[in-house]
Amino acid sequence: MRGRHPNPRGESLTRRQKHVFVIVGCLMLLIVAGLSVWATAGPDRYGRSGNGCVNVVEPSSTGGAVLHQCGPAARALCRRAAAAVSRPARPATT
């Protein structure tokens, strides 16, 4: 096991190797920065309800399901949800 010193002879990196490390490091930094900007500023299709569309997260067998509807389908979804909520509780039959 080499521990913290993978180079057993103690040789330092060549000038070319150092340049390659700097270039690869800068590229990785640019990729991470670009992905961060895209993730925070990019459009989100299912972000908020609005403009005739509704987004609802409901429990499902695999965790949560996102329901996304627009226009007449959104109105029908809201009508079904309102009917289910406003339905009076039925007494249990035994």
Secondary structure, DSSP 8 states (H G I E B T S, - for coil): --TT---TT-----HHHHHHHHHHHHHHHHHHHHHHHHHHHS--TTS--BTTEEEEEEEETTEEEEEEEETHHHHHHHHHHHHHHHS-------
